Amino acid sequence: MPNITIYTTPICSFCKMAKGFFSNHNLSYREKDVTSDDEALHEMLDKSGQMGVPVIDIDGEIVVGFDKRRLNQLLGV
């Protein structure tokens, strides 16, 4: 099972779509809300250099935004 972390905000529609994608494929993930967790915000910035969400870390591979094609590729779904 891949190690998935998704950096989100509560109002992000693309974050909700990404989480739905993971749920639809029975993939567990760890969510980090960057609006309430400063450490998560710094992690996200260090990994991606981006302020926009979602930022998704799949076993060290970083995906910025909800890129369904890239997620399918990385996860083999």
C-alpha positions as CSV (number, residue, x, y, z in Angstrom):
1,M,0.0,0.0,0.0
2,P,1.5,3.4,-1.0
3,N,2.2,6.0,1.7
4,I,0.0,9.0,0.7
5,T,-0.1,12.4,2.4
6,I,-2.4,15.1,1.1
7,Y,-1.9,18.7,2.2
8,T,-5.3,20.5,2.1
9,T,-7.4,23.4,3.2
10,P,-11.1,23.1,4.2
11,I,-12.5,25.1,1.3
12,C,-10.5,23.5,-1.5
13,S,-12.7,21.8,-4.0
14,F,-9.7,20.1,-5.7
15,C,-8.7,18.7,-2.3
16,K,-12.1,17.2,-1.9
17,M,-11.9,15.7,-5.4
18,A,-8.5,14.2,-4.6
19,K,-9.8,12.7,-1.4
20,G,-12.8,11.3,-3.2
21,F,-10.4,9.7,-5.8
22,F,-8.5,8.0,-3.0
23,S,-11.7,6.8,-1.3
24,N,-13.1,5.5,-4.6
25,H,-10.0,3.4,-5.1
26,N,-9.9,2.2,-1.4
27,L,-6.6,4.0,-0.8
28,S,-5.8,5.2,2.7
29,Y,-4.2,8.6,3.1
30,R,-3.1,11.0,5.8
31,E,-4.5,14.5,5.5
32,K,-2.8,17.6,6.8
33,D,-4.7,20.9,6.9
34,V,-2.2,23.6,6.2
35,T,-4.5,26.3,7.6
36,S,-4.4,25.0,11.1
37,D,-1.0,23.2,11.1
38,D,2.1,25.4,10.6
39,E,4.4,22.4,10.6
40,A,2.4,20.9,7.8
41,L,2.5,24.1,5.8
42,H,6.3,24.2,6.1
43,E,6.5,20.5,5.1
44,M,4.3,21.3,2.0
45,L,6.4,24.3,1.0
46,D,9.7,22.3,1.4
47,K,8.4,19.4,-0.7
48,S,6.7,21.4,-3.4
49,G,7.7,25.0,-3.3
50,Q,4.0,25.7,-3.8
51,M,1.4,27.6,-1.8
52,G,-1.5,26.1,-3.7
53,V,-3.3,23.0,-2.6
54,P,-3.7,20.1,-2.9
55,V,-0.1,19.0,-2.7
56,I,0.0,15.2,-2.7
57,D,3.0,13.1,-1.6
58,I,2.9,9.5,-2.8
59,D,6.0,7.6,-1.5
60,G,8.1,10.8,-2.0
61,E,6.7,11.7,-5.5
62,I,5.0,15.1,-5.3
63,V,1.9,15.9,-7.3
64,V,0.7,19.5,-7.2
65,G,-3.1,19.9,-7.8
66,F,-5.6,17.2,-8.6
67,D,-3.8,15.6,-11.6
68,K,-5.9,12.5,-12.1
69,R,-3.7,11.1,-14.9
70,R,-0.6,11.4,-12.8
71,L,-2.3,9.9,-9.7
72,N,-3.4,6.9,-11.9
73,Q,0.1,6.6,-13.2
74,L,1.8,6.7,-9.7
75,L,-0.8,4.4,-8.0
76,G,-1.4,2.0,-10.9
77,V,-5.1,2.4,-10.8
